[in-house]
Amino acid sequence: MVQPSPGAGEEHAVSAAMVHNDSLLHSERLIYSITIPMSTAIILANLLILLMVACNRRLHTTSNYFFLSLLVADLCTGFALPFIPWMSITRKLGFRACLLAHILPNFLFLSFLFNLVMVHYERYLCIVSPLQSGRFWVHRCFPLALLVVWAPPLLYALLPAFGWNNRVISTPGGCIPASNGTSGEGHCLAGAHREGAENCSYRYVFPITFIYLEVYGLLLPAFLAIVGMTCRVLYIARVQLRNICKLHRSVDQTEASSSEHQLNLRYARCVTAVLLTFMACWVPYIASVHVSVGGMKTERDGPSTTHIVLSCTGIGTTAIIPVILALANRQYTQPLRGLLCRLRHHCGTLPNTEDVEL
C-alpha cells in the first residue's frame, strides 16, 4: 500500500489557498467596478440636494425635515455601498473588525429603509387627510418620529455584538458546522487552520434566524408598506381626477375638454413613472434578496458572479430612490433650475457685452 508523502497535505492546502486568493481578487474587482461609480453618483446627488434644500428657507418644514433625514441615510448608504457585497465573501479579519464590517453597513441600510418608509407614510397621511396634517403624531412629535427611524435599526443591527452571532459554535479550525442551518455540510475555508486567523463573512456573524427575521420581518414588510401606500395614493388621485372631470363636464355641458385630456395625460405619466421606478429600483433589490437567501444553502464556496452583480445593483438601485423623489419635486430642484437659468442668461449675454466693449 502506497502512503502519501508528508508534504502532500501542505501542497494541497497551499493550492487551495491560492485558488481562494484568486477568487477573492476577482470578486474584489467586480464589486468595486460596479459599486464605486454608483456610490459616487449617489453621494454627489445627495450632497447637491442637501445643499439645495438648505439654501431654500421655504423648505425648512417638518415634512422636508423627514426628507432631509432620508437624504442623510441615503448618503451614508452611498458610502457603505462598496462594503455591503463583501458581507457574503469569506475573508480574514479579527472578530471585532468582522462585527464592525457587518453591523455598520447593515445598520445604515436598515436606517435608510426605515426613513424611506417614514417619508412615504408622512406624505400618505397628508394626502389622505390634507386638512388635518398638523394633528398627525409625526408632526407633533417630530423628535420621537426621528427616533423611530434611527433607533430600532441600530438596536437590531447591534444584536450580533451583544452575543447573537455564530462565533461560539465555530470550530477551532474556523468551520461552521451544519447545526447552524446555513448549509447541509457546514462551511470551511482552505487555509483556515492557521494560528491567529479568523474567517469573516455573514455566516460567522449572523445566525440563520437573524437573517430570516431581518428579511421577512423588516425588509419585506417595509417594501409591502411602501407599495401599499403608493397604490392607495394613486387610487385617491384617480378618484379626485374623476371628480374634477365631472365638475368640468357639468359646467361646460360638453364632452371631455382639453383640460381633462391634460389631466388624464398627467395621471398616466405619473403611473408610468411609478411603474418604471418600481421596475428599475425595486425589482433588482427583490431579486438580490431572494438570491442571497437561496445562496445560504447552495453557495458553500462563496457567492457566484450572478450573486455579486445582483447584490451590488440591488442595493445601488434602491439607494437611487430618494434622488428620484427629489428630482420629481420642483421645490427641491427650483434653486438648481434658477442657477442654470442665470448661467444660461449670462452665457447668452456675454458675447454681446464683449462686442460693445470692443
C-alpha positions in Angstrom: 0.0 0.0 0.0 1.4 3.4 -1.1 1.2 6.1 1.6 1.1 9.8 0.6 4.1 11.8 1.2 4.2 14.1 4.3 4.1 17.3 2.2 1.1 16.3 0.1 -1.3 17.8 2.5 0.6 21.0 2.7 0.8 21.3 -1.1 -2.9 20.8 -1.3 -3.6 23.4 1.3 -1.3 25.9 -0.4 -3.0 25.2 -3.8 -6.5 25.7 -2.3 -5.3 29.0 -0.6 -4.0 30.3 -4.0 -7.3 29.4 -5.7 -9.2 31.2 -2.9 -7.0 34.3 -3.2 -7.6 34.4 -7.0 -11.3 34.1 -6.4 -11.2 36.9 -3.8 -9.3 39.2 -6.2 -11.8 38.6 -9.0 -14.7 39.3 -6.6 -12.9 42.5 -5.4 -12.5 43.8 -8.9 -16.1 43.0 -9.8 -17.6 44.6 -6.7 -15.6 47.8 -7.0 -16.2 48.2 -10.7 -19.9 48.2 -10.1 -20.3 49.9 -6.7 -17.7 52.7 -7.0 -19.5 54.6 -9.9 -22.9 54.0 -8.2 -21.6 55.1 -4.8 -20.0 58.3 -6.3 -23.2 59.2 -8.1 -25.4 58.6 -5.0 -23.1 60.7 -2.7 -22.8 63.6 -5.1 -26.5 63.7 -5.9 -27.4 63.6 -2.2 -24.9 66.3 -1.3 -26.3 68.5 -4.1 -29.9 68.0 -3.0 -29.0 68.6 0.7 -27.4 71.9 -0.4 -30.4 73.0 -2.4 -32.8 72.2 0.5 -30.5 74.0 3.0 -30.3 77.1 0.8 -34.1 77.4 0.4 -35.7 78.5 3.7 -39.2 77.9 2.4 -38.3 74.1 2.6 -37.5 74.2 6.3 -40.7 72.4 7.3 -41.4 69.2 9.2 -42.2 67.3 6.0 -38.9 68.3 4.5 -37.0 67.5 7.7 -38.1 63.9 7.2 -36.8 64.0 3.7 -33.5 65.5 4.9 -33.2 62.6 7.3 -33.8 60.3 4.4 -31.1 62.1 2.3 -28.6 61.7 5.2 -29.4 58.0 5.5 -29.1 57.6 1.7 -25.8 59.5 1.8 -24.5 57.1 4.4 -25.7 54.2 2.4 -23.8 55.5 -0.6 -20.6 55.5 1.5 -21.4 51.9 2.7 -22.4 50.6 -0.7 -18.9 49.2 -1.7 -18.7 47.3 1.5 -22.2 45.6 1.5 -21.4 42.9 -1.1 -18.3 42.0 0.9 -20.6 40.6 3.6 -21.2 37.5 1.6 -17.5 36.8 0.9 -15.3 34.9 3.4 -12.1 36.7 4.2 -9.6 37.0 7.0 -10.5 39.6 9.8 -10.4 39.8 13.5 -13.7 39.2 15.1 -14.2 42.7 16.3 -13.3 44.1 12.8 -15.7 41.5 11.3 -18.5 42.6 13.5 -17.9 46.2 12.5 -17.7 45.3 8.8 -21.2 43.7 9.1 -23.0 45.7 11.7 -22.3 49.2 10.3 -23.5 48.6 6.7 -26.5 46.6 7.9 -27.5 49.5 10.3 -27.0 52.1 7.6 -29.2 50.3 5.1 -31.9 49.4 7.6 -32.0 53.1 8.7 -32.3 54.1 5.1 -35.2 51.8 4.6 -36.9 53.0 7.8 -36.5 56.6 6.7 -37.9 55.7 3.3 -41.0 54.2 4.9 -41.4 57.2 7.1 -41.3 59.7 4.2 -43.9 57.7 2.3 -46.0 57.4 5.5 -45.9 61.1 6.3 -46.8 62.1 2.7 -49.5 59.4 2.7 -51.1 60.9 5.8 -51.0 64.4 4.2 -52.7 63.2 1.1 -55.4 61.1 2.8 -56.3 63.8 5.3 -54.9 67.1 4.0 -57.0 69.3 6.4 -55.6 67.5 9.5 -51.9 67.5 8.7 -51.0 69.5 11.7 -52.6 66.9 14.1 -50.6 63.9 13.0 -48.2 62.5 15.6 -45.3 62.6 13.1 -45.7 66.4 13.0 -46.5 67.0 16.7 -43.7 64.6 17.9 -41.1 65.0 15.3 -38.1 64.0 17.6 -40.0 60.8 18.5 -40.7 60.0 14.8 -37.0 60.7 14.1 -36.0 58.3 16.9 -38.3 55.7 15.5 -36.4 55.6 12.1 -32.9 55.5 13.6 -33.0 53.7 17.0 -34.7 50.4 16.0 -32.3 49.7 13.1 -29.4 50.5 15.4 -30.6 48.2 18.2 -31.4 45.3 15.7 -28.0 45.7 13.9 -26.2 45.6 17.3 -27.7 42.2 18.3 -24.7 40.2 16.9 -22.4 42.4 19.0 -24.5 41.5 22.1 -23.9 37.8 21.6 -26.4 36.7 18.9 -23.8 35.5 16.4 -22.2 32.3 15.2 -18.8 32.6 16.7 -19.5 30.5 19.7 -20.4 27.5 17.5 -17.5 27.8 15.2 -14.9 25.1 15.4 -11.3 25.9 16.2 -10.3 25.5 12.5 -12.8 28.2 11.5 -15.5 25.9 10.2 -19.2 26.4 11.0 -20.9 23.1 11.5 -24.2 22.2 9.9 -26.1 22.8 13.1 -26.5 26.5 12.4 -28.6 25.8 9.4 -26.6 27.7 6.8 -25.8 24.6 4.8 -26.1 20.8 4.9 -22.4 20.0 5.4 -21.1 23.0 7.2 -18.7 25.6 5.8 -14.9 25.7 5.8 -12.2 27.7 4.1 -8.9 26.5 2.8 -6.1 27.7 5.0 -8.4 28.3 7.9 -6.2 26.4 10.3 -3.5 29.0 10.5 -3.0 30.3 14.0 -4.4 33.7 14.9 -6.6 33.8 11.7 -10.4 34.0 11.8 -12.8 33.8 8.9 -15.2 36.6 8.3 -18.5 36.5 6.4 -22.2 36.9 7.2 -22.2 33.1 8.1 -19.9 33.8 11.0 -21.8 36.9 12.3 -25.5 36.5 11.5 -27.4 33.4 12.6 -29.9 31.9 10.2 -32.8 33.1 12.4 -31.4 36.6 12.4 -31.2 36.7 8.6 -34.8 35.3 8.2 -36.1 37.7 10.8 -34.5 40.7 9.0 -35.7 39.7 5.5 -39.2 38.6 6.3 -39.8 40.6 9.5 -38.3 44.0 8.4 -37.3 44.3 4.8 -40.4 42.6 3.2 -43.0 44.4 5.4 -41.3 47.7 4.7 -41.4 47.1 1.0 -45.1 46.0 1.1 -45.9 49.1 3.2 -44.3 51.4 0.6 -46.1 49.6 -2.3 -49.5 49.7 -0.4 -49.2 53.4 0.4 -48.2 54.2 -3.2 -51.1 52.3 -4.7 -53.5 54.0 -2.2 -52.2 57.4 -3.2 -52.6 56.6 -6.9 -56.2 55.4 -6.3 -57.0 58.6 -4.4 -55.5 60.7 -7.2 -57.6 58.7 -9.7 -60.8 59.3 -7.8 -60.1 63.0 -7.4 -59.4 63.2 -11.2 -62.7 61.7 -12.0 -64.5 64.2 -9.7 -62.7 67.1 -11.4 -63.7 65.8 -14.8 -67.3 65.5 -13.7 -67.3 69.1 -12.5 -65.8 70.3 -15.8 -68.5 68.5 -17.7 -71.3 69.8 -15.5 -70.1 73.4 -16.0 -69.3 73.2 -19.7 -72.1 70.8 -20.7 -69.8 69.3 -23.3 -67.7 66.2 -23.9 -64.2 65.8 -22.5 -62.3 69.1 -22.8 -58.6 69.7 -23.5 -58.0 70.3 -19.8 -59.4 66.9 -19.0 -57.2 65.3 -21.5 -54.2 67.1 -20.0 -55.2 65.8 -16.5 -55.6 62.3 -17.7 -52.2 62.5 -19.5 -50.5 63.8 -16.4 -52.0 61.0 -14.4 -50.9 58.4 -17.0 -47.4 59.9 -16.8 -47.4 59.6 -13.1 -48.4 56.0 -13.1 -45.8 55.3 -15.8 -43.1 56.9 -13.7 -44.1 54.9 -10.6 -44.0 51.6 -12.6 -40.7 52.5 -14.2 -39.2 53.4 -10.8 -40.5 50.1 -9.3 -39.1 48.1 -12.2 -35.7 49.9 -12.2 -35.2 50.2 -8.4 -37.1 47.6 -6.5 -37.1 44.6 -8.8 -33.2 44.2 -8.7 -33.3 44.6 -5.0 -36.0 41.9 -4.6 -34.1 39.6 -6.9 -30.9 40.1 -4.9 -32.6 39.4 -1.6 -34.1 36.1 -2.9 -30.8 35.1 -4.4 -29.0 35.8 -1.2 -31.5 33.8 0.9 -31.3 30.9 -1.6 -27.5 31.1 -1.7 -27.2 30.5 2.1 -27.8 26.8 1.4 -26.3 26.4 -2.0 -23.2 28.6 -2.2 -20.7 26.9 0.1 -17.5 28.1 -1.6 -18.5 31.8 -1.8 -21.0 33.8 -3.8 -21.3 33.4 -7.6 -20.7 36.2 -10.1 -24.5 36.5 -10.5 -25.0 36.8 -6.8 -22.3 39.6 -6.6 -23.8 41.5 -9.5 -27.3 41.3 -8.2 -26.2 42.3 -4.7 -24.3 45.4 -6.0 -27.1 46.5 -8.4 -29.9 45.7 -6.0 -28.6 47.9 -3.1 -27.4 50.6 -5.5 -30.7 51.0 -7.4 -32.7 51.1 -4.2 -30.4 53.9 -2.9 -31.3 55.9 -6.0 -35.0 56.2 -5.0 -34.5 59.4 -2.8 -32.7 61.1 -5.6 -35.7 60.3 -8.0 -38.1 61.6 -5.4 -36.2 64.8 -5.0 -35.8 65.4 -8.8 -39.6 64.8 -9.2 -40.3 67.6 -6.7 -40.0 71.1 -8.2 -39.4 72.6 -4.8 -36.1 70.8 -4.4 -34.9 71.5 -7.9 -36.0 75.1 -8.1 -32.7 76.6 -6.8 -30.7 74.5 -9.3 -33.0 75.5 -12.2 -32.7 79.1 -11.2 -28.9 78.8 -11.2 -28.9 77.1 -14.6 -31.2 79.9 -16.0 -28.9 82.6 -14.6 -25.8 80.8 -16.1 -27.6 80.4 -19.5 -28.6 84.1 -19.4 -25.1 85.1 -18.5 -23.6 83.0 -21.3 -26.1 84.4 -23.7 -25.4 88.0 -22.9 -21.6 87.6 -22.6 -20.8 87.8 -26.4 -22.9 91.0 -26.7 -21.1 92.7 -23.9 -17.8 91.8 -25.5 -18.9 93.3 -28.8 -19.9 96.5 -27.0 -16.6 96.7 -25.2 -14.7 96.3 -28.4 
